[in-house]
């Protein structure tokens, strides 16, 4: 089984012809300069002192408030947020284009006010508005036919429509509450994060191998989920019909949280499902049967029996489990084959049992997508690197090359990052950006590598022509 393609590590793709015209740094002035904000301490109401009384070095921040506190957010957006890379990612070029200027941003304020159709000619203006309003989060929408702020001035309102946006996927662990046993609702642990690891593996390889997409970025949502941003040029231009087709192709688990069979797939299995089973089978044995132990309780084991095709076999299994209280899920799963081979049911169809077991594996391991996020061109999604107001964790990109090692509980919080800046003792720190002094650095480095590879692809005339001419058929 092919593994997800590792992202290239291009570091010079923004050089060359553009370098003669403008440097990337020139677009941002001193946005990332440490000298612009020499101290992390929130301003205190203290008596005015003379310059001779000023400390010779930056003061420590002291006790740090909640992640959603205005001063905490202000310091984060001033000192740590990767504005330059965000601009490059959305703009697809070193100089400003309509890909950025006509892009919609939506801001959620602390008052719960929701400001839509914000747009900005440059990254610096976006940054200034964020620092002025200090939203608890902001979302990214599509690129429109014109500046979203000017939509009401258009004589023909129907002419204002979305043109392009990344294809996005949203996976949330609350959709696994009927099968995860370690946590529920907004709570997560490293045990149930394995569901997210499985989901990323399956969706990522399908997008790459079945659709030929290349620039796919996964982002931790800050609490209990992950988002995928498929950024290829041909992907961004897809209409709603094509987006719905891809979402439908990837959707396998259907139905509500309670009861019922959630997987009903045709036979013979589609190659995507066969490949997914190959990816998921080891996880089913270790993460599901051993760690989650999903059928330890009687009501849950009854659900397992409801998914099997033979009433005679079900009766034998129920009797065996009733006589052995506390039997582990791994043993119950093995009992299915053992009793089937023993002739417990004379009417058992071996092929139907195999297919039922495959469906069960898919129900307990296959990604559970919020496909509404994927189906509409005009859907907005939370920006990478914002701070989750509940956990304080930064919504960082996930390096799929090290997917098994990603621990959501180890993702830095904004309070931790601000403390790390104060604790920095490196002699070379004067010329460094603040995020380079913190545990946010590997995530920003990964994002930068991803963005540079995307920009390089956008510049390639051959790739550009092929993607402009490509019309994906379904």
C-alpha positions in Angstrom: 0.0 0.0 0.0 1.4 3.3 -1.0 2.1 5.7 1.8 1.1 9.4 1.7 3.5 11.4 -0.4 6.0 13.3 1.7 5.9 17.1 1.2 9.0 18.4 -0.6 11.4 20.6 1.2 11.9 23.3 -1.3 13.6 26.4 0.2 14.3 28.6 -2.8 11.2 28.5 -4.9 10.3 32.2 -4.3 13.6 33.3 -5.7 14.4 33.9 -9.4 12.5 36.2 -11.6 10.3 37.6 -8.9 13.4 38.5 -6.9 14.2 41.3 -9.3 10.8 42.9 -8.8 10.2 42.6 -5.0 11.5 40.7 -2.0 9.0 38.9 0.2 10.3 40.8 3.2 9.5 44.1 1.5 5.8 43.3 1.5 5.7 43.1 5.3 8.0 45.8 6.5 8.8 45.1 10.2 5.8 42.8 10.8 7.9 40.1 12.4 10.5 42.4 13.9 11.2 41.7 17.6 12.1 45.4 18.0 8.6 46.5 17.2 7.3 45.0 20.4 10.2 44.9 22.9 8.3 43.5 25.9 5.7 40.8 26.4 4.3 42.3 29.6 0.8 43.8 29.2 0.9 47.5 29.9 0.4 48.3 33.5 -1.2 51.4 35.0 1.9 52.7 36.8 3.1 56.2 37.6 5.1 57.8 34.9 8.8 57.2 35.3 11.9 58.8 33.7 13.8 57.0 31.0 16.6 56.4 33.5 14.3 54.2 35.5 13.4 52.0 32.5 14.7 48.4 32.7 17.6 47.6 30.5 16.1 44.3 29.3 12.6 43.0 28.6 10.5 42.3 31.7 8.9 38.9 32.3 5.2 38.6 31.5 4.2 37.3 35.0 0.9 35.5 35.4 -0.7 34.9 32.1 -4.5 35.1 31.7 -6.9 33.0 29.7 -6.3 32.2 26.1 -9.2 34.5 25.1 -8.0 37.5 27.2 -7.4 40.5 24.9 -3.9 41.1 26.1 -2.9 37.5 25.6 -4.4 37.5 22.1 -2.7 40.8 21.4 0.7 39.5 22.3 0.1 36.3 20.3 -0.9 38.1 17.2 1.9 40.6 17.5 4.7 38.2 18.3 3.9 34.7 17.2 1.3 34.4 14.5 3.0 33.7 11.1 1.4 36.4 9.0 3.9 36.3 6.2 3.4 32.6 5.6 -0.4 32.9 5.8 -0.3 35.6 3.2 1.9 33.5 0.9 -0.3 30.5 1.4 -3.5 32.3 0.4 -2.0 34.6 -2.2 0.0 31.9 -4.2 2.6 34.6 -5.2 5.1 36.9 -3.5 3.3 40.1 -4.6 -0.4 40.7 -3.7 -3.0 39.3 -6.1 -6.8 39.0 -6.1 -6.3 35.5 -4.6 -5.7 37.4 -1.3 -7.4 40.8 -1.9 -10.7 39.2 -2.9 -10.6 36.5 -0.2 -13.3 36.6 2.5 -12.3 36.5 6.2 -14.8 36.2 9.0 -14.1 37.3 12.6 -15.7 36.0 15.8 -15.4 38.6 18.6 -15.4 38.0 22.3 -19.0 39.4 22.3 -20.0 36.6 20.0 -20.5 39.1 17.2 -19.7 37.5 13.8 -18.2 39.8 11.2 -18.4 38.4 7.6 -17.1 39.6 4.2 -14.0 41.2 5.6 -11.2 41.6 2.9 -7.8 43.1 2.8 -5.5 44.2 0.0 -2.4 43.2 2.0 -1.5 41.0 4.8 -0.4 44.0 6.9 -4.0 45.4 6.8 -5.4 42.0 7.9 -2.9 41.9 10.8 -3.8 45.5 11.8 -7.6 44.7 11.9 -6.9 41.5 13.9 -4.8 43.5 16.4 -7.5 46.1 16.6 -10.5 43.8 17.1 -8.7 40.9 18.8 -11.2 38.2 17.7 -11.2 34.9 19.5 -10.8 33.3 16.1 -11.0 34.1 12.4 -12.1 32.0 9.5 -11.1 31.8 5.9 -13.6 31.8 3.0 -13.5 31.8 -0.8 -12.0 34.2 -3.3 -14.9 36.2 -4.8 -15.4 37.9 -8.2 -14.8 41.2 -6.5 -13.7 42.6 -3.2 -16.2 41.2 -0.6 -16.5 44.6 1.1 -17.8 46.1 -2.1 -20.5 43.5 -2.7 -23.4 45.8 -1.9 -22.2 48.4 -4.4 -22.5 46.1 -7.4 -25.5 46.9 -9.7 -25.9 43.2 -10.4 -25.9 41.3 -7.1 -25.7 38.0 -8.9 -22.3 38.9 -10.3 -20.9 38.6 -6.7 -20.1 35.0 -6.4 -17.3 32.7 -5.1 -14.7 31.8 -7.6 -12.2 29.6 -5.8 -11.4 28.0 -2.5 -9.4 25.1 -1.1 -11.3 21.8 -0.8 -11.7 21.3 2.9 -12.5 18.3 5.2 -13.5 18.4 8.9 -13.3 15.5 11.2 -14.4 15.8 14.8 -14.1 13.2 17.6 -17.6 13.9 18.9 -18.8 11.9 15.8 -17.1 8.9 17.3 -18.9 9.1 20.7 -20.8 5.9 20.0 -17.7 3.8 19.5 -15.0 5.5 21.6 -15.0 4.4 25.3 -12.2 6.4 26.8 -13.7 9.9 26.4 -16.9 11.7 25.1 -18.1 15.1 24.0 -15.3 17.6 24.0 -12.9 15.5 26.0 -10.0 13.7 24.2 -7.0 11.6 25.1 -4.1 10.0 23.2 -6.1 6.8 23.1 -9.0 8.2 21.1 -6.8 10.4 19.0 -5.9 7.2 17.2 -9.3 7.6 15.4 -8.0 10.8 14.0 -4.7 9.2 12.9 -6.7 6.5 11.1 -8.9 9.1 9.4 -5.9 11.2 8.2 -4.2 8.1 6.8 -7.2 7.0 4.8 -8.3 10.4 3.5 -4.8 11.6 2.7 -3.9 8.6 0.6 -7.2 8.7 -1.3 -6.9 12.3 -2.2 -3.3 11.8 -3.5 -3.7 8.4 -5.2 -7.3 8.6 -6.5 -7.6 12.2 -7.4 -4.0 13.2 -7.9 -4.0 16.1 -5.4 -0.5 17.1 -4.1 -0.7 20.0 -1.7 -2.7 18.7 1.2 -2.3 20.3 4.7 -3.8 18.8 7.8 -4.4 21.2 10.8 -5.2 20.3 14.4 -8.4 22.1 15.4 -7.1 23.0 18.8 -9.3 20.6 20.8 -10.8 17.4 19.3 -10.5 17.3 15.6 -8.5 18.0 12.4 -9.1 19.9 9.2 -7.7 19.2 5.7 -7.0 21.9 3.2 -6.4 20.7 -0.3 -4.7 23.6 -2.0 -3.9 22.5 -5.6 -4.9 25.1 -8.2 -7.2 22.6 -10.0 -8.9 21.9 -6.7 -9.5 25.5 -5.7 -11.4 26.1 -9.0 -13.8 23.2 -8.5 -17.5 23.9 -8.4 -20.0 22.6 -5.8 -20.9 19.6 -8.0 -17.4 18.3 -8.1 -16.9 19.0 -4.4 -20.0 17.0 -3.6 -18.8 14.2 -5.8 -15.5 13.9 -3.9 -17.2 14.2 -0.5 -19.7 11.4 -1.5 -16.8 9.3 -2.8 -15.1 9.5 0.6 -18.2 9.2 2.8 -18.8 5.6 4.0 -20.1 5.8 7.6 -23.6 7.2 7.6 -26.3 7.5 10.2 -26.8 9.0 13.6 -25.0 8.4 16.8 -27.5 5.8 18.1 -28.0 2.3 16.8 -28.5 1.0 13.3 -26.0 -0.2 10.6 -23.8 2.6 9.5 -21.9 1.0 6.7 -23.6 -0.4 3.6 -21.2 -0.8 0.7 -21.4 -2.7 -2.5 -19.5 -5.8 -3.4 -17.0 -6.4 -4.8 -15.4 -3.7 -2.7 -14.2 -0.6 -4.5 -10.4 -0.4 -4.6 -10.5 2.6 -2.3 -12.3 0.5 0.3 -10.0 -2.5 -0.1 -7.0 -0.2 0.4 -8.7 1.5 3.4 -9.2 -1.9 5.0 -5.5 -2.7 4.5 -4.6 0.5 6.2 -7.2 0.1 9.0 -6.9 -3.6 9.9 -3.8 -3.2 12.2 -5.5 -0.2 13.9 -8.6 -2.3 14.4 -6.7 -5.0 16.2 -4.6 -2.7 18.5 -6.5 0.6 18.9 -10.1 -0.7 18.7 -10.2 -4.2 20.1 -7.4 -3.9 22.7 -7.5 -0.2 23.7 -11.1 0.9 23.2 -12.6 -2.5 24.1 -15.9 -1.4 22.4 -18.0 -4.4 23.3 -17.2 -4.8 27.0 -20.7 -3.7 28.0 -23.8 -5.9 27.2 -25.6 -3.2 25.3 -22.6 -2.6 23.1 -22.1 -6.3 22.4 -25.7 -6.4 21.4 -25.0 -3.8 18.8 -22.2 -6.0 17.5 -24.6 -9.0 17.2 -27.1 -6.8 15.3 -24.4 -6.3 12.6 -23.9 -10.0 12.0 -26.0 -11.8 9.4 -27.0 -15.0 11.1 -29.5 -15.4 13.9 -28.3 -18.9 14.9 -24.7 -17.7 15.2 -25.9 -14.7 17.2 -27.8 -16.9 19.7 -24.7 -19.0 20.2 -22.5 -16.0 20.7 -24.9 -14.4 23.1 -25.0 -17.5 25.2 -21.3 -17.8 25.3 -20.8 -14.2 26.4 -23.6 -14.4 29.0 -21.7 -17.4 30.5 -18.4 -15.5 30.6 -19.0 -12.0 32.1 -16.3 -9.5 31.5 -15.1 -11.1 28.3 -12.8 -8.7 26.4 -13.8 -7.4 23.0 -10.8 -9.1 21.3 -12.0 -12.4 22.6 -15.6 -11.7 21.5 -14.3 -10.8 18.0 -12.3 -14.1 17.9 -15.4 -16.0 19.1 -17.3 -15.0 15.9 -14.9 -17.1 13.7 -14.5 -19.9 16.3 -18.3 -20.5 16.6 -18.8 -20.1 12.9 -16.2 -22.9 12.2 -17.7 -25.1 14.9 -21.0 -25.3 13.1 -23.0 -23.3 15.6 -25.4 -22.3 12.8 -26.3 -24.7 10.0 -27.6 -21.9 7.8 -24.5 -19.7 8.0 -23.3 -18.0 4.8 -19.6 -17.7 5.1 -19.4 -15.0 2.4 -22.0 -12.9 4.1 -20.2 -13.3 7.5 -16.9 -12.1 5.9 -18.6 -9.1 4.4 -20.4 -8.3 7.6 -17.1 -8.3 9.5 -15.5 -6.0 6.9 -18.4 -3.6 7.4 -17.9 -3.8 11.2 -14.2 -2.9 10.8 -15.1 0.0 8.6 -17.8 1.2 11.0 -15.3 1.3 13.9 -12.3 2.7 12.0 -13.2 4.5 8.8 -13.2 8.4 8.9 -16.4 10.1 10.0 -16.5 13.2 7.9 -18.6 16.3 8.3 -19.2 16.4 4.6 -21.2 19.7 4.6 -17.8 21.4 5.1 -16.6 19.9 1.9 -19.6 20.3 -0.4 -19.8 24.1 -0.7 -17.4 26.5 -2.3 -18.5 29.3 0.0 -18.0 27.4 3.3 -15.7 29.1 5.8 -13.2 27.2 7.9 -11.1 28.3 10.9 -7.6 29.6 10.0 -4.5 27.6 10.9 -2.5 29.0 13.8 -5.4 30.7 15.6 -5.8 29.9 19.3 -8.6 27.7 20.6 -10.3 29.8 23.3 -11.2 26.8 25.4 -7.9 24.9 25.5 -5.5 27.7 24.6 -3.8 25.4 22.1 -2.7 26.7 18.8 -4.2 25.2 15.7 -1.0 23.9 14.3 -0.4 21.9 11.0 0.2 18.2 11.4 3.2 16.7 9.7 1.8 13.6 8.0 5.4 12.2 7.7 5.4 11.9 11.5 1.6 11.3 11.9 2.0 8.5 14.5 4.0 10.8 16.7 1.5 13.7 16.8 0.1 14.2 20.3 -2.7 16.8 20.5 -2.1 17.2 24.2 1.5 18.2 23.6 0.6 21.0 21.2 1.7 24.2 22.8 -0.7 26.6 24.4 -0.5 30.3 23.9 0.4 30.8 27.6 3.2 28.3 27.3 4.6 30.0 24.2 4.6 33.5 25.8 6.4 32.1 28.8 9.0 30.4 26.5 9.8 33.8 24.9 10.5 35.2 28.4 12.7 32.2 29.3 14.8 32.4 26.1 18.5 32.8 26.9 20.2 32.3 23.6 22.8 34.7 22.6 21.7 34.7 19.0 18.2 35.6 19.9 18.4 39.2 18.9 18.1 38.5 15.2 15.5 35.8 15.6 11.7 36.1 15.3 9.9 35.3 18.5 8.2 32.1 17.2 11.7 30.7 16.5 12.4 30.9 20.3 9.4 28.7 21.2 8.0 25.2 20.6 5.9 26.7 17.8 9.0 26.7 15.6 8.6 23.2 14.1 5.0 23.9 13.1 5.8 27.2 11.5 8.8 25.6 9.7 6.5 22.8 8.3 3.9 25.4 7.2 6.6 27.4 5.5 7.9 24.4 3.6 4.4 23.5 2.5 3.7 27.1 1.3 6.9 27.3 -0.6 6.2 24.1 -2.4 2.8 25.3 -3.3 4.1 28.6 -4.6 6.8 26.8 -6.7 4.1 24.7 -8.3 2.0 27.7 -9.1 4.9 29.3 -10.9 5.7 26.2 -13.1 4.4 27.1 -16.6 3.9 23.4 -17.5 2.0 22.5 -14.3 0.0 25.8 -14.5 -1.1 25.0 -18.1 -2.0 21.4 -17.3 -4.0 22.4 -14.3 -5.7 25.3 -16.1 -6.8 22.9 -18.8 -7.7 20.0 -16.6 -11.4 19.4 -16.2 -11.9 16.7 -13.6 -14.6 14.2 -14.5 -16.6 12.0 -12.2 
